[in-house]
Amino acid sequence: ILDIHNPTGSVDLNGKLVIAGGKVNVYGGNHASYWPGSANAELHMSSGTLDFKDRGIFVLDHPTLTFLDNITGGAIRAVGGFQGDHHSFNPAGGIIEIYGAGNAGLSHGIGSSLYEVKIDKGTGTVDVTSNLDIDDELQINTGELDINGFTADVSGLMLIYGKLTMNLAGSELHVGDGINWY
């Protein structure tokens, strides 16, 4: 276990981070973790957990900095949501998990996709803020996922233990392998 604390500053990804097992806990931050932050950044992850305990993650399509991802497994967890506008964030594996108390957002840039997504928000809501492409499975374990007028394409199975909301016009859900609603 590696615990990183920065209660009043940035928890951005600047440089290269390789996770091949174990757990990295990130505490604090004065805003979401930007990938990249103020320098070129890379995330290589095959297993293990990267857990943002106090903030969300924003995968940034920066005009001058680069971000490279090579994610084939493991779990990226964030309390404050997972969003971005990067055009080529396409993990080949792994889980993006949004968890904890309060509300959060979920999005990715045009040309990007997420592999597997889990929602564990208790009584909170995760609002979709862009069209979503999910290459494998979507699970709503606790809390609510609001499609919010966007389209969510899920190639694999969708498991719903919590709440799915599609009240706004334009909300669409396409699921490849079926939906199990518990």
Secondary structure, 3 states (H helix, E strand, C coil): CEEEEECCCCCCCCEEEEEEEEEEEEEECCCCEEECCCCCEEEEEEEEEEEECCCCEEECCCCCCCEEEEECCCEEEECCEEEECCCCCCCCCCEEEEECCCCEEECCCCCCCECEEEEEEEEEEEEECCCEEECCCEEEEEEEEECCCCEEEECCCEEECCEEECCCCCCEEEECCCEEEC
